[in-house]
């Protein structure tokens, strides 16, 4: 029995020793196997990582090779386009040389002209003395005479021939001339019955003459550029001539028996009405004019939709065939126009009547009296060009603008948009897209402005002056790359991009004097252009995150801002949340702030918040408590309407019990009137 008990004890002790050892051995073996398995998995992961890294490197090398290939292809395309442009340019130059080489002969151009003339007219006479048929043969000199002149006007229809610079003109015209002359003189006569001598003296006799002529001009001249001159004569016929006198005569009588003179009084000129002048025919006047072609400013463009005429042809009659000129002219009559002579200034009923019954023109008191006419002034001409063949002179050689647009830093051609403006006509062309950075176009004589703009570059302008046709212009415009300020906003914990409104404020300026930059919801990025003459501060307020503020060192900075989310128990104030005065109604200006809080709750579906309303100390405690609760609940209801689960939202009003600023100033009270959000 004792042996049985001993055997059992030995077996028990052996089991107690062997089993733990075996368990320990199995445990050690299992740990070794697990360690090996982990190492194998680690090695496998490392191998996979190396494989992935090798694949990424291969992809990067492939992408780099593809980019290099694309760059080489783009460079080859640019070189090909540049070569093609040079080829086209050379071809165009050859065609222009052939097209615009002057020919030996040109055909005449015919015009019909309608012109109006106006200016100053004068009638020169040579009256110096006259004879008296009633007195013994004697000559009475004029005491004085003066010429004032008057207005003149004319209308002319003519034909004009243009051949190269040569001009010839003839036609039919009518001129009306008006001129005033003043005379002072004395005349004597004796009566037959009584031996008495009567003397008639005047110092204020005014005679106004009117003449009308129909004439045929014969003019020759030339035109150079916009200026022209004409010289010739006008052969005319006087169709009418009249005169009108006004003045008074002082009459004295000398009685030969007593040899004493005595006055008879002052009498008015007996011929105040107009009387006819007799004219000598024909009339011949030398003529000259110097003028300016106004087509450069007044001629109309061809009507839209008209087809370009064939070489050697002109349009049928249209508004482009109407031309305009203005000139200064002078006509002088070299033949005598007067045909009245042998009459006394005054006529009497008989030789015993001392009172005159009529008056004659002063031109008639001397048989040798001559009248020469002068007409000077300005002339305006409307020309009607006769349709027909174009002169064989080649059209004006065009001027070409060769524009090259390059990056100022690299010198590489860049695509851009070009607008060319004719400064003389203030006419702007349609924007033209230049993909290869090269443009070749024709421009006319005058002043031009070239405006170039391109994406991510500062716009540039340059003026070009073409002084004469065929003077080609080649310019290169270097565009400076715009230094964009770039911003990226992400969550500091998750790295996810965030949509936020970032304020870029000018240092030393009011908050309103700045820029708001909104980041993209997918990438969290945004960019803008900043003025290099200012310094800026970046400020970001985003609901659910701590505020961020930092200086912007350079306008070309790229800032990556990581916004730290608020934690449980943190409290932040809702910015830009506005209520009606003493009301719980939320104003529309609060939309941005409410939307930010909604986006924060949407991004963080496991977060609960408490909305806490506060007021200033204006009013009773109970009223402020009710107002704060109502405003907190108004925000809660707005979020529920936007789709936030009501179980995630709590609302509480604390009235005026927790001010954060003084209530003694309006600014302090405004800070105390706030809505806070606490993370639960």
C-alpha positions in Angstrom: 0.0 0.0 0.0 2.8 2.3 0.9 4.5 1.5 -2.4 1.3 2.4 -4.3 1.1 5.7 -2.5 4.8 6.4 -3.2 4.3 5.6 -6.9 1.3 7.9 -7.1 3.4 10.7 -5.5 6.2 10.1 -7.9 3.9 10.2 -10.9 2.3 13.4 -9.6 5.6 15.1 -9.0 6.8 14.0 -12.5 3.7 15.4 -14.1 4.0 18.7 -12.2 7.6 19.0 -13.5 7.3 17.6 -17.0 4.0 19.3 -18.1 5.1 22.9 -17.4 8.4 22.2 -19.1 6.6 20.8 -22.1 4.2 23.8 -22.0 7.2 26.1 -21.8 8.9 24.3 -24.6 5.7 24.6 -26.7 5.3 28.3 -25.8 8.9 29.0 -26.8 8.5 27.1 -30.0 5.3 29.1 -30.8 7.0 32.4 -30.0 9.9 31.4 -32.3 7.4 30.5 -35.0 5.5 33.8 -34.6 8.7 35.8 -34.6 9.8 34.1 -37.8 6.3 34.7 -39.2 6.5 38.3 -38.3 10.0 38.6 -39.8 8.8 36.8 -42.9 5.8 39.2 -43.2 8.2 42.1 -42.5 10.5 40.9 -45.2 7.6 40.4 -47.5 6.3 43.9 -46.8 9.8 45.3 -47.3 10.1 43.4 -50.6 6.6 44.6 -51.6 7.6 48.2 -50.6 10.8 47.9 -52.6 8.8 46.5 -55.5 6.3 49.4 -55.3 9.2 51.9 -54.9 10.9 50.4 -58.0 7.5 50.5 -59.8 7.1 54.2 -58.8 10.6 55.0 -59.9 10.0 53.3 -63.2 6.7 55.2 -63.6 8.5 58.5 -62.7 11.3 57.7 -65.2 8.6 56.8 -67.8 6.7 60.0 -67.0 9.9 62.0 -67.1 10.8 60.5 -70.4 7.3 61.2 -71.7 7.6 64.8 -70.5 11.0 65.2 -72.2 9.5 63.7 -75.4 6.6 66.1 -75.2 8.9 69.0 -74.7 11.1 67.9 -77.6 8.0 67.5 -79.7 6.7 70.9 -78.7 10.1 72.5 -79.4 10.1 70.8 -82.8 6.6 72.0 -83.5 7.6 75.5 -82.5 10.6 75.4 -84.8 8.5 73.9 -87.6 5.8 76.7 -87.1 8.5 79.3 -87.0 10.1 78.0 -90.2 6.7 77.8 -91.9 6.0 81.4 -90.8 9.3 82.5 -92.2 8.5 80.7 -95.4 5.1 82.3 -95.7 6.7 85.7 -94.9 9.3 85.2 -97.7 6.5 84.1 -100.1 4.4 87.1 -99.2 7.4 89.4 -99.7 8.0 88.0 -103.1 4.3 88.4 -104.1 4.3 92.0 -102.7 7.4 92.8 -104.7 5.7 91.6 -107.9 2.3 93.1 -107.0 3.5 96.5 -105.9 6.2 97.3 -108.5 5.1 100.5 -110.2 4.1 100.3 -113.9 5.2 102.7 -116.5 1.7 104.1 -117.4 -1.4 104.9 -115.6 -4.9 105.7 -116.7 -6.6 109.0 -116.0 -9.3 109.4 -113.4 -12.3 111.7 -114.1 -14.2 113.7 -111.6 -17.3 116.0 -111.5 -16.9 118.7 -108.9 -19.5 120.8 -107.1 -17.9 123.7 -105.2 -19.0 126.7 -103.2 -16.9 129.9 -102.8 -17.2 132.7 -100.3 -14.9 135.6 -99.3 -14.0 139.2 -99.8 -14.6 141.3 -103.0 -13.2 144.6 -104.0 -13.6 146.8 -107.2 -10.6 149.0 -108.0 -11.2 152.1 -110.1 -8.8 154.7 -111.5 -11.0 157.8 -111.4 -8.8 160.8 -110.8 -10.5 163.7 -112.6 -13.6 164.5 -114.8 -14.7 167.0 -117.3 -17.6 169.4 -117.1 -19.8 169.8 -120.2 -21.7 172.9 -118.8 -18.7 174.9 -117.8 -15.8 176.1 -120.0 -13.6 173.1 -120.9 -11.8 172.3 -117.7 -10.9 169.4 -115.5 -12.1 168.9 -111.9 -9.9 166.7 -109.7 -11.4 164.3 -107.2 -10.6 165.6 -103.7 -10.6 162.1 -102.1 -11.7 158.5 -102.6 -11.4 155.3 -100.5 -12.2 151.6 -101.1 -14.0 149.4 -98.5 -15.0 146.4 -100.5 -17.6 143.8 -99.5 -18.7 140.2 -99.6 -18.5 137.8 -102.5 -19.9 134.3 -103.2 -19.8 131.8 -106.0 -21.1 128.4 -107.1 -19.3 126.2 -109.7 -19.9 122.9 -111.5 -16.7 121.6 -113.2 -15.0 118.6 -114.7 -11.6 117.6 -113.4 -9.0 115.2 -115.0 -6.3 113.5 -112.8 -3.3 111.9 -114.4 -0.6 111.0 -112.0 0.0 114.2 -110.1 -1.3 116.4 -113.0 -4.7 118.1 -112.7 -6.9 119.9 -115.2 -10.2 121.6 -114.5 -12.9 123.4 -116.5 -16.6 124.0 -116.2 -19.2 126.7 -115.5 -19.4 129.0 -112.5 -21.3 132.0 -111.3 -19.9 134.7 -109.0 -21.6 137.6 -107.2 -19.4 140.5 -106.1 -20.3 143.5 -103.8 -18.0 146.4 -103.2 -18.3 149.8 -101.6 -16.3 153.0 -102.4 -16.5 156.5 -100.8 -15.8 159.7 -102.7 -15.6 163.5 -102.0 -15.4 166.1 -104.8 -16.9 169.4 -106.2 -18.4 170.4 -109.5 -19.6 173.7 -111.0 -22.1 174.8 -113.7 -23.6 178.0 -115.0 -27.2 178.7 -115.9 -28.0 180.2 -119.3 -30.5 182.9 -118.2 -28.7 184.2 -115.1 -24.9 184.8 -115.1 -24.4 182.8 -111.9 -22.1 179.8 -111.1 -23.4 177.0 -109.0 -21.0 174.7 -107.1 -22.0 171.3 -105.8 -19.7 169.8 -103.1 -19.9 166.4 -101.4 -17.6 164.7 -98.9 -19.8 161.7 -97.9 -20.9 160.2 -101.2 -21.0 156.4 -100.8 -21.5 154.1 -103.9 -22.2 150.4 -103.5 -21.8 148.3 -106.7 -23.1 144.7 -107.4 -21.8 142.6 -110.3 -22.7 139.1 -111.4 -20.6 137.0 -113.7 -21.0 133.7 -115.5 -17.5 132.3 -116.2 -15.7 129.3 -117.6 -12.6 128.4 -115.6 -9.5 126.9 -117.3 -7.2 125.7 -114.6 -4.0 123.6 -114.5 -2.1 122.2 -111.5 -0.8 119.3 -109.6 -1.4 117.3 -106.4 1.3 115.9 -104.1 0.2 113.7 -101.2 -2.8 115.5 -99.7 -1.8 119.0 -101.0 -2.6 120.5 -104.4 -2.5 123.8 -106.4 -4.2 125.2 -109.5 -3.4 128.1 -111.7 -5.3 129.5 -114.7 -7.9 132.0 -115.8 -11.7 132.6 -115.8 -13.3 133.8 -119.0 -16.6 135.3 -118.1 -19.6 137.4 -119.1 -21.2 140.0 -116.9 -24.9 139.2 -116.5 -25.8 142.2 -114.4 -24.3 145.3 -112.8 -26.0 147.8 -110.5 -25.0 150.7 -108.3 -26.6 152.5 -105.4 -25.6 156.0 -104.1 -26.1 157.7 -100.8 -24.9 161.1 -99.7 -25.6 164.9 -99.6 -24.4 167.9 -101.7 -23.7 171.4 -100.3 -24.8 173.9 -103.0 -23.3 177.4 -103.2 -23.9 180.1 -105.9 -21.7 183.0 -107.1 -23.6 186.0 -108.5 -21.2 187.5 -111.1 -23.0 190.9 -110.8 -22.3 191.3 -107.1 -19.3 188.9 -107.0 -20.5 187.4 -103.7 -21.2 183.8 -103.1 -24.0 182.7 -100.9 -25.3 179.2 -99.9 -28.4 177.5 -101.4 -28.5 174.8 -98.7 -27.8 171.1 -98.5 -29.7 168.6 -100.8 -29.8 164.8 -100.7 -28.5 162.7 -103.5 -31.4 162.4 -106.0 -30.7 158.7 -106.8 -30.9 156.5 -103.7 -32.5 153.5 -105.6 -30.4 151.0 -107.5 -29.5 151.8 -111.1 -28.0 149.7 -113.8 -24.3 149.7 -114.8 -23.2 149.1 -118.3 -20.5 146.5 -118.4 -17.7 145.8 -120.9 -17.6 142.2 -122.3 -16.0 139.8 -122.0 -14.5 139.6 -118.5 -11.1 137.9 -117.9 -9.7 137.1 -114.5 -6.5 135.4 -113.5 -7.1 132.7 -110.9 -5.1 130.7 -108.4 -5.9 128.3 -105.6 -4.0 126.2 -103.0 -5.9 123.4 -101.2 -6.0 120.3 -99.1 -7.5 116.9 -100.0 -9.8 115.9 -97.1 -10.2 112.2 -98.0 -7.9 111.1 -95.2 -10.5 112.3 -92.7 -13.9 112.5 -94.5 -14.0 109.8 -97.2 -16.3 106.9 -96.3 -15.3 103.2 -96.1 -16.7 100.9 -98.8 -20.0 99.5 -98.0 -20.0 96.3 -96.0 -20.5 93.1 -98.0 -19.1 94.6 -101.3 -16.8 92.2 -103.1 -13.2 93.3 -103.7 -12.9 94.5 -107.3 -10.6 92.6 -109.7 -7.1 94.0 -110.3 -7.2 97.0 -112.6 -10.9 97.7 -111.8 -12.7 100.1 -109.4 -16.0 99.8 -107.6 -19.1 100.9 -109.4 -20.3 104.2 -108.0 -20.7 104.2 -104.2 -19.9 106.2 -101.2 -16.2 105.5 -101.6 -16.3 107.5 -104.8 -17.2 110.8 -103.1 -14.2 112.9 -102.2 -13.8 116.3 -100.4 -11.3 119.2 -100.8 -10.9 122.6 -99.3 -8.8 125.5 -100.7 -7.9 129.2 -100.6 -8.4 131.1 -103.8 -7.8 134.5 -105.4 -9.2 135.9 -108.7 -8.2 139.2 -110.2 -9.8 140.9 -113.3 -7.2 142.1 -115.8 -9.8 143.6 -118.2 -11.8 146.7 -117.6 -15.4 145.9 -116.6 -16.7 149.5 -116.8 -18.5 150.7 -120.0 -20.0 153.9 -118.8 -18.4 157.4 -119.5 -19.0 161.0 -120.4 -21.7 161.8 -117.8 -21.7 164.3 -115.0 -22.2 163.0 -111.6 -25.5 164.9 -111.5 -28.1 165.5 -114.2 -30.5 168.4 -114.5 -33.9 169.0 -116.2 -32.5 171.9 -118.3 -29.7 174.5 -118.2 -31.8 177.0 -116.2 -32.6 174.6 -113.3 -30.1 174.5 -110.5 -31.6 171.5 -108.6 -30.4 168.0 -109.9 -33.0 165.5 -111.0 -30.9 162.4 -111.0 -27.4 161.0 -110.2 -25.0 158.9 -112.2 -22.3 156.4 -111.1 -18.9 158.0 -110.4 -17.5 155.5 -112.9 -19.2 157.5 -115.7 -17.7 160.9 -115.1 -14.5 160.0 -117.0 -14.2 158.3 -120.3 -11.0 156.6 -119.2 -12.4 155.2 -115.9 -11.6 151.5 -115.5 -12.9 148.9 -113.1 -10.9 145.8 -112.0 -12.3 143.2 -109.7 -10.7 141.2 -106.9 -12.2 138.1 -105.2 -10.4 136.2 -102.5 -11.7 133.6 -100.0 -12.2 129.9 -99.2 -13.6 127.1 -101.4 -15.2 123.8 -100.4 -15.4 121.0 -103.1 -17.4 117.8 -103.3 -16.0 115.5 -106.0 -17.9 112.6 -107.7 -15.4 110.1 -109.1 -16.5 108.5 -112.4 -16.4 104.7 -112.0 -14.1 102.9 -114.4 -10.7 101.2 -114.5 -8.4 101.6 -111.6 -5.2 103.6 -112.4 -2.5 101.2 -113.5 -0.3 102.6 -110.7 0.0 99.8 -108.2 -2.0 100.0 -104.9 -0.1 101.3 -101.9 2.5 98.8 -100.7 1.2 97.4 -97.5 3.1 97.6 -94.2 3.5 94.4 -92.2 3.8 94.1 -88.4 5.9 91.1 -87.3 5.3 90.5 -83.6 7.1 88.0 -81.5 5.8 87.3 -77.9 8.3 85.6 -75.5 8.7 84.8 -71.8 10.9 87.5 -70.4 12.9 85.0 -68.3 13.4 82.1 -70.7 13.0 83.8 -74.1 10.6 81.0 -75.2 7.6 81.9 -77.4 4.3 81.8 -75.5 0.7 81.8 -76.7 -1.1 85.1 -76.2 -4.0 87.3 -77.2 -3.2 90.3 -79.3 -5.3 93.5 -79.9 -4.1 96.0 -82.4 -5.6 99.5 -82.3 -5.5 102.2 -84.9 -4.9 105.3 -82.8 -5.6 107.7 -85.7 -9.1 106.3 -86.2 -9.5 105.1 -82.6 -10.5 101.7 -84.1 -9.7 98.5 -82.2 -9.3 95.2 -84.0 -10.9 91.9 -82.8 -8.7 90.0 -80.3 -6.5 87.5 -82.1 -5.2 84.3 -80.5 -1.5 83.8 -81.3 -0.7 80.2 -80.4 2.9 80.0 -81.4 3.9 83.5 -80.1 4.3 84.8 -83.7 2.0 87.2 -85.6 2.3 88.6 -89.1 -0.3 91.1 -90.2 -0.7 94.2 -92.4 -1.1 97.7 -90.9 -1.6 101.1 -92.6 0.3 104.3 -92.4 -0.2 106.0 -89.0 0.0 105.4 -85.3 -0.8 102.0 -83.8 -1.0 100.4 -80.3 -0.3 96.7 -79.7 -1.8 95.2 -76.5 -0.7 91.7 -75.6 -2.1 89.5 -72.8 -1.5 85.9 -71.8 -2.5 83.6 -68.9 -0.2 83.9 -65.9 1.6 86.9 -67.4 1.4 90.7 -67.0 -0.2 92.4 -70.0 2.1 94.6 -72.0 1.5 97.5 -74.5 3.7 99.1 -77.2 3.1 101.8 -79.7 4.2 101.6 -83.4 4.4 104.5 -85.9 4.4 103.8 -89.7 5.6 106.9 -91.4 5.4 105.7 -95.0 3.9 102.7 -96.8 6.0 99.6 -97.0 7.9 100.5 -93.8 7.6 97.1 -92.1 7.7 96.9 -88.3 9.3 94.1 -86.3 8.9 94.1 -82.5 9.5 91.6 -79.7 7.3 91.8 -76.6 8.7 90.2 -73.4 6.0 89.3 -70.9 6.8 88.9 -67.3 5.3 85.9 -65.5 2.8 86.9 -62.8 4.0 85.9 -59.3 1.0 84.2 -57.9 0.5 83.9 -54.2 -0.6 80.3 -53.6 -2.4 78.9 -50.6 -3.3 75.4 -49.5 -5.4 74.7 -46.3 -5.6 71.2 -44.8 -6.7 69.5 -41.6 -3.7 69.1 -39.3 -4.8 65.7 -38.2 -6.3 64.1 -41.2 -4.5 66.0 -44.0 -7.8 66.4 -45.8 -8.2 69.6 -47.9 -10.4 72.3 -46.4 -12.7 74.9 -47.9 -12.1 78.2 -46.1 -12.3 82.0 -46.6 -8.8 83.4 -46.0 -8.4 87.1 -45.6 -5.3 88.8 -47.0 -5.0 92.1 -45.3 -2.7 95.0 -46.1 -0.5 96.0 -43.2 -1.5 99.3 -41.7 -4.8 99.4 -43.5 -8.4 98.8 -42.4 -9.7 95.3 -42.5 -12.0 96.2 -45.4 -8.9 97.1 -47.5 -7.9 93.5 -48.4 -8.7 90.4 -50.4 -10.7 87.3 -49.5 -9.3 84.1 -51.0 -11.6 81.0 -51.0 -9.9 77.6 -51.3 -11.1 74.8 -53.5 -13.2 72.1 -51.8 -11.3 69.3 -53.7 -7.7 70.4 -53.4 -7.9 73.0 -50.7 -6.0 75.4 -52.8 -6.4 78.9 -54.2 -4.2 81.6 -55.7 -4.3 85.3 -56.3 -2.1 88.2 -57.5 -0.8 90.6 -54.9 0.6 94.1 -55.4 4.4 94.2 -54.9 4.1 97.6 -53.3 2.4 96.4 -50.2 3.0 94.0 -47.3 0.3 91.5 -46.3 -0.9 89.4 -43.4 -2.8 86.1 -43.9 -5.7 85.5 -41.4 -8.0 82.4 -41.4 -11.1 81.9 -39.3 -12.7 78.5 -39.8 -15.4 77.1 -37.6 -14.2 74.1 -35.7 -10.5 75.1 -36.0 -8.2 77.4 -34.2 -7.6 80.8 -35.9 -4.5 81.2 -38.0 -2.5 84.4 -38.7 0.9 84.9 -40.3 2.8 87.5 -42.3 3.2 86.9 -46.1 6.9 87.2 -46.7 6.7 87.5 -50.5 3.9 87.9 -53.1 5.1 84.8 -54.8 5.0 82.6 -51.6 3.3 79.2 -51.6 1.9 78.7 -48.1 0.6 75.3 -46.8 -1.5 76.0 -43.7 -2.6 73.1 -41.5 -5.6 74.1 -39.4 -5.7 72.5 -35.9 -9.2 71.2 -35.1 -10.7 72.2 -31.7 -10.9 69.5 -29.1 -13.7 68.4 -26.7 -14.4 71.2 -24.2 -13.0 73.9 -26.5 -15.2 77.0 -27.1 -15.0 79.3 -30.1 -17.1 82.4 -31.1 -19.1 82.4 -34.3 -17.8 85.4 -36.4 -20.0 87.5 -38.7 -23.3 86.3 -37.1 -25.9 89.1 -37.1 -29.3 89.4 -35.5 -32.0 92.0 -35.8 -31.8 94.5 -33.0 -33.2 93.0 -29.8 -34.6 90.1 -31.9 -33.9 86.5 -32.4 -34.2 86.7 -36.2 -31.0 85.9 -38.0 -30.0 88.4 -40.8 -29.0 87.3 -44.3 -25.5 88.6 -43.8 -24.9 85.6 -41.4 -25.2 83.0 -44.2 -21.4 82.6 -44.6 -20.9 82.0 -40.9 -23.8 79.5 -40.6 -22.6 77.6 -43.7 -19.1 77.3 -42.2 -20.6 75.7 -39.0 -22.7 73.4 -41.1 -19.7 72.3 -43.1 -17.7 71.6 -39.9 -20.5 69.4 -38.5 -20.9 67.6 -41.8 -17.1 66.8 -41.9 -17.2 65.6 -38.3 -20.2 63.4 -38.0 -19.3 62.2 -34.5 -19.1 65.6 -32.9 -21.8 67.1 -30.7 -21.9 70.8 -29.9 -23.6 73.2 -27.5 -24.7 76.6 -28.9 -24.4 79.3 -26.2 -26.0 82.8 -26.5 -24.7 85.9 -24.7 -25.9 89.5 -24.4 -24.6 92.8 -23.1 -26.0 94.4 -19.9 -28.5 96.7 -21.6 -32.0 95.8 -20.4 -33.2 93.6 -17.5 -31.5 90.3 -16.6 -34.6 88.3 -17.4 -35.1 89.9 -20.8 -31.4 89.4 -21.7 -31.7 85.7 -20.5 -34.7 85.1 -22.8 -33.0 86.9 -25.7 -29.8 84.8 -25.4 -31.8 81.6 -25.2 -33.8 82.6 -28.3 -30.7 83.4 -30.4 -29.0 80.2 -29.4 -32.2 78.2 -30.4 -32.4 80.2 -33.7 -28.9 79.0 -34.7 -29.8 75.4 -33.6 -33.0 75.5 -35.7 -31.1 76.8 -38.7 -28.6 73.9 -38.6 -31.5 71.4 -38.2 -33.1 72.9 -41.3 -29.8 72.4 -43.2 -29.8 68.7 -42.3 -27.9 68.3 -39.0 -29.3 65.6 -36.6 -31.0 67.4 -33.7 -29.5 65.0 -31.2 -26.1 66.5 -32.0 -27.2 70.0 -31.1 -27.8 71.6 -27.7 -28.7 75.3 -27.0 -28.3 77.4 -23.9 -28.6 81.0 -23.0 -26.5 82.7 -20.4 -27.7 86.3 -20.7 -25.3 88.9 -19.5 -23.6 86.8 -16.9 -20.4 86.1 -18.8 -19.1 89.3 -20.5 -15.7 89.1 -22.3 -15.3 92.9 -22.6 -16.4 96.1 -20.8 -20.1 97.1 -21.1 -19.2 100.8 -20.8 -18.4 101.3 -24.6 -20.4 100.4 -27.7 -17.4 98.3 -29.0 -17.3 96.4 -25.7 -21.0 95.7 -25.7 -20.8 94.5 -29.3 -18.1 92.0 -28.3 -20.3 90.8 -25.4 -23.3 90.2 -27.8 -22.1 86.9 -29.2 -22.9 83.3 -29.9 -20.3 80.6 -28.8 -20.0 77.0 -29.8 -18.7 74.5 -27.3 -17.4 71.0 -28.5 -19.1 68.3 -26.3 
